[in-house]
Amino acid sequence: MILPVLSTWTNKVRIMRVTN
């Protein structure tokens, strides 16, 4: 499992959701 990638993806989704 790639933890860094998952963390980055989750962070991106979070920012997108907040921005959206």
N, CA and C of each residue as an Amber inpcrd file, in Angstrom:
protein
    60
   0.8520000  -1.2180000   0.0000000   0.0000000   0.0000000   0.0000000
   0.8750000   1.2510000   0.0000000   0.4550000   2.2460000  -0.7400000
   1.2440000   3.4910000  -0.8030000   0.5990000   4.5230000   0.1250000
   1.1990000   4.7020000   1.2610000   0.6460000   5.6650000   2.2320000
   0.7970000   7.1040000   1.7600000   1.9770000   7.4960000   1.2750000
   2.1790000   8.8880000   0.8200000   1.1660000   9.2830000  -0.2460000
   0.9690000   8.4170000  -1.2140000   0.0380000   8.7330000  -2.3140000
  -1.3730000   8.8950000  -1.7590000  -1.7620000   7.9700000  -0.9020000
  -3.1130000   8.0330000  -0.3320000  -3.2880000   9.3370000   0.4460000
  -2.2930000   9.6830000   1.2240000  -2.3700000  10.9210000   2.0180000
  -2.4970000  12.1260000   1.0910000  -1.6990000  12.1350000   0.0380000
  -1.7490000  13.2660000  -0.8950000  -3.1080000  13.3390000  -1.5680000
  -3.6210000  12.1890000  -1.9790000  -4.9230000  12.1600000  -2.6620000
  -6.0210000  12.6550000  -1.7220000  -5.9870000  12.1610000  -0.4990000
  -7.0040000  12.5850000   0.4850000  -6.9070000  14.0850000   0.7190000
  -5.6750000  14.5710000   0.8100000  -5.4800000  16.0090000   1.0360000
  -6.0430000  16.7990000  -0.1410000  -5.8050000  16.3240000  -1.3360000
  -6.3020000  17.0200000  -2.5340000  -7.8290000  17.0440000  -2.5190000
  -8.4090000  15.9050000  -2.2270000  -9.8840000  15.8130000  -2.2050000
 -10.4320000  16.7630000  -1.1410000  -9.7650000  16.8070000  -0.0020000
 -10.2200000  17.6790000   1.0870000 -10.2000000  19.1300000   0.6260000
  -9.1010000  19.5340000   0.0360000  -8.9720000  20.9270000  -0.4330000
 -10.0330000  21.2130000  -1.4910000 -10.2170000  20.2520000  -2.4020000
 -11.2210000  20.4370000  -3.4670000 -12.6050000  20.6060000  -2.8510000
 -12.9070000  19.7660000  -1.8900000 -14.2340000  19.8240000  -1.2500000
 -14.3950000  21.1610000  -0.5360000 -13.3900000  21.5710000   0.1660000
 -13.4740000  22.8450000   0.9020000 -13.6000000  24.0020000  -0.0900000
 -12.7940000  23.9460000  -1.1490000 -12.8380000  25.0250000  -2.1410000
 -14.1750000  25.0090000  -2.8660000 -14.6380000  23.7870000  -3.1640000
 -15.9110000  23.6700000  -3.8610000 -17.0210000  23.9820000  -2.8680000
